Structure formats: structure tokens, C-alpha cells
Amino acid sequence: MSTPAGAGPAGRSVRVVIVDDHAIFRSGLKADLDPSVVVIGEAGTVEQAVEVIAAARPDVVLLDVHLPGGRGGGGREVITGSAALLGTTRFLALSVSDAAEDVVAVIRAGARGYVTKTISGAEITDAVFRVAGGDAVFSPRLAGFVLDAFGTAPADIADDELDKLSARELEVMRLIARGYSYKEVAKELFISIKTVETHVSAVLRKLQLSSRHELTKWAAERRLL
């Protein structure tokens, strides 16, 4: 079942570090996040971020793309400087920029998602839990940049591979793989969130995949989006 926007699963919390060079933004973000997202550290420069992340070892880092300090690499440099922690700490880029080069740079470095600062605190909370759980999360219009950058040449698709999915499951699969939340898919297709959950479970089972991240990769490799 998906995580309701603005709230974590009962009894669960996610430990995060916020990296942004604007202290006012960091304060506002902390106030907007659900209490289940526990802020255990903050940083405003590349050097501070690498130091704080190494000391705090958070579950998720909310990371601005453009940061002062370091060698000018910004958020990408923070991720590469924290490479030893990529197995346990996940990075979610949170930026005003929606430029393709910014999105692709941090994803190549190891970030698991990229959302813009126009989304609400509830949506960021939802994104944090999804990234912590292993999903890849993107603001819908940004997913295309990633697919364009990482998609391979069209793969041969066995007819029976797609025949496993109904027309509706194929629609849901495409939207989920592009980074849409269950709520956004439900709104787009005029169905209930529960129905979306049912379709996603069926798609993952039929394609023998275990997560949204694997589904995005599967769809991108086949140029289905």
C-alpha cells in the first residue's frame, strides 16, 4: 500500500539531513515536513554537507543541486564525496532547477530521485519515505530527462511479455514508471488510489519485478514511456 501524502507508515520514521545554502528555506522545510521525518542535521555548503552526512549517517539526504564550496560541483559533488555511504544513505535532490543537465548530473552521481521545490511539504514527506523504501522518485515532467539519458537502444520485446498486461495495467505502468505518485495516477486515469495499488501489484507480479525502481528501468529499456 502506498504511503499517504504527508504521513509515514504507523510507527515508522525516516532520519534526514537537509542540505541547502538558504537557512530560511531549511527552516521552512523542517516546519512543513511530517513529524515522522526526523531532521538530524543540516548543511549549507559542499564541505559541511559531506562532513555532516558522514557523522549523522541519515536514511535520506534532501539535497539542493546548486551549493557553494568544494570544487564547484554542488549537489553532485556532495554525493560523490559520500560515495562510501550510498549503500545505506539515499539522496533525494530538491531544487528550484528543472534543467535537464542538473537532473541527469545528480542521478548519474547516485541520487535516487529529483523533485522541484514547488511541491508541498506533504509531497516531500511522501517522496522521502518512497526513496527510503527503495523507490526512484521524480517530479513527473523530470522523469523524461532521466529516461532520455539512461534509456538504451530499443530492446526486443517478446509479444507474451506485454500480453501479460491489460490495457489499463499498461497505462498505470507507464505513469508509475515516469515517477507519478499513486494519487497522481488515480487523478490522471479517473480511478481510485486503491485500484491503482491493485494494478501496480499485478504489474510487478506479472513482470516479475520487485519495486518501482525496477519497473522504471524495465520500461526505459524497452522505450515504453
C-alpha positions in Angstrom: 0.0 0.0 0.0 1.3 3.5 -0.8 2.2 6.0 1.9 -0.5 8.7 2.3 0.9 12.1 1.4 2.1 13.9 4.5 2.4 10.9 6.8 4.7 8.0 7.3 3.7 4.4 8.0 2.5 3.8 11.5 5.4 3.5 13.9 8.0 4.4 11.3 10.2 7.4 10.9 13.0 8.4 8.5 16.1 10.3 9.6 17.1 13.0 7.2 19.8 15.6 6.6 18.8 18.8 4.8 21.4 20.4 2.5 20.6 23.8 1.2 22.6 27.1 1.3 19.5 29.1 2.3 18.9 28.8 6.1 15.4 30.3 5.7 14.4 27.5 3.3 15.8 24.8 5.6 13.8 26.2 8.5 10.6 26.4 6.4 11.1 22.8 5.0 11.6 21.4 8.6 8.3 23.1 9.6 6.5 21.6 6.6 7.7 18.1 7.0 5.6 15.5 8.8 6.9 14.6 12.3 7.7 11.1 11.0 10.6 12.8 9.1 13.2 13.5 11.7 15.8 16.1 10.7 19.1 15.1 12.3 21.4 17.5 10.6 21.7 20.5 8.2 24.4 21.9 6.0 24.8 24.9 3.6 28.0 24.1 1.7 29.5 21.1 -0.1 32.2 20.7 2.6 29.7 21.0 5.5 27.3 18.5 3.8 30.0 15.8 3.3 31.0 16.2 7.0 27.5 16.2 8.4 26.4 13.3 6.3 29.4 11.2 7.3 28.8 11.9 11.0 25.0 11.6 11.1 24.6 8.7 8.6 21.0 9.6 7.7 18.5 7.4 5.9 17.8 10.2 3.3 19.6 13.4 2.3 17.4 16.2 0.9 19.9 17.8 -1.3 19.9 21.1 -3.2 21.7 20.9 -6.6 23.5 24.3 -6.5 25.7 24.7 -3.5 28.7 26.9 -2.6 32.1 25.4 -1.8 34.0 22.4 -2.9 35.2 22.3 -6.5 32.0 23.8 -7.9 30.2 20.5 -8.3 27.3 21.4 -6.0 25.0 18.5 -5.1 26.8 16.1 -7.4 30.0 16.7 -5.5 28.2 16.0 -2.2 27.1 12.6 -3.5 30.5 11.6 -4.8 32.1 12.8 -1.6 29.7 10.5 0.3 30.1 7.5 -2.0 31.0 5.2 0.8 27.5 5.6 2.3 25.5 5.1 -0.9 24.6 1.6 0.2 22.7 2.9 3.3 22.0 6.6 2.7 19.8 7.6 -0.2 19.9 11.1 -1.8 16.8 12.9 -3.0 17.6 16.1 -5.0 15.3 19.0 -4.1 15.9 22.1 -6.2 14.4 25.1 -8.0 16.1 24.0 -11.1 14.3 21.8 -13.6 17.1 21.8 -16.2 17.9 18.5 -17.8 21.6 18.8 -17.1 21.1 19.3 -13.4 18.7 16.3 -13.2 21.0 14.0 -15.1 24.1 15.0 -13.3 22.9 14.1 -9.8 21.2 10.9 -10.9 24.4 9.8 -12.6 26.2 10.6 -9.3 23.9 8.3 -7.4 20.7 10.2 -6.3 17.6 8.1 -6.2 15.2 11.0 -7.1 14.7 14.6 -8.1 11.8 16.8 -7.2 11.4 20.6 -7.5 10.8 23.0 -4.6 7.3 23.8 -5.9 5.9 20.6 -4.3 4.3 20.7 -0.9 5.7 19.5 2.4 3.2 16.6 2.3 4.5 15.6 -1.1 8.1 15.9 0.0 7.3 13.7 3.1 5.8 11.1 0.7 8.9 11.3 -1.5 11.2 10.9 1.4 9.5 7.7 2.5 9.4 6.3 -1.0 13.1 6.9 -1.6 13.9 5.5 1.9 12.0 2.4 0.8 14.0 2.0 -2.4 11.8 3.7 -5.0 13.1 6.1 -7.6 11.1 9.4 -7.3 10.8 12.2 -9.8 8.6 15.1 -10.4 6.5 13.9 -13.4 7.9 16.2 -16.0 11.5 15.5 -15.0 11.3 11.7 -15.4 11.6 12.1 -19.2 15.1 13.6 -18.8 16.3 10.6 -16.9 14.7 8.2 -19.4 16.3 10.0 -22.3 19.7 10.0 -20.6 19.7 6.4 -19.4 17.4 4.6 -21.9 19.2 2.1 -24.0 18.5 1.2 -27.6 15.1 -0.3 -28.1 15.1 -3.9 -26.9 13.3 -6.7 -28.5 10.1 -7.3 -26.6 8.6 -10.7 -26.7 4.9 -10.5 -27.5 4.0 -12.5 -24.5 5.8 -10.1 -22.2 3.4 -7.3 -23.0 0.5 -9.6 -23.5 0.7 -10.3 -19.7 -0.6 -6.7 -19.1 -4.1 -5.5 -19.6 -4.6 -2.1 -21.4 -5.3 -0.5 -18.0 -2.3 -2.1 -16.4 -0.1 -0.8 -19.2 -1.4 2.8 -18.7 -0.7 2.5 -14.9 2.7 1.0 -15.6 3.8 3.9 -17.8 2.7 6.6 -15.3 4.2 4.9 -12.3 7.5 4.4 -14.2 7.5 8.1 -15.1 7.5 8.9 -11.4 3.8 9.7 -10.8 2.5 9.0 -7.2 -0.4 6.7 -6.8 -2.6 9.7 -6.1 -1.4 11.4 -9.3 -2.1 8.2 -11.3 -5.6 7.9 -9.8 -6.4 11.5 -10.8 -4.9 11.1 -14.3 -6.9 7.9 -15.1 -10.0 8.8 -13.0 -9.8 5.7 -10.8 -9.4 5.2 -7.1 -6.0 5.0 -5.4 -6.9 1.5 -4.2 -7.4 0.5 -7.8 -4.0 1.9 -8.7 -2.4 -0.1 -5.9 -4.1 -3.2 -7.2 -2.9 -2.6 -10.8 0.7 -1.9 -9.7 0.8 -5.1 -7.6 -0.5 -7.0 -10.6 2.1 -5.4 -13.0 5.0 -6.1 -10.7 3.9 -9.7 -10.2 3.3 -10.4 -13.9 6.7 -8.9 -14.9 8.5 -10.5 -12.0 9.8 -7.2 -10.7 10.1 -6.2 -7.1 10.0 -2.4 -7.0 9.0 0.9 -8.8 12.7 1.4 -9.4 13.0 -1.9 -11.3 9.8 -1.1 -13.2 11.2 2.3 -14.3 14.3 0.6 -15.6 12.3 -2.1 -17.3 10.1 0.4 -19.1 13.0 2.7 -20.1 15.0 -0.2 -21.6 12.0 -1.0 -23.8 11.2 2.6 -24.7 7.6 2.2 -23.5 7.2 5.6 -22.0 
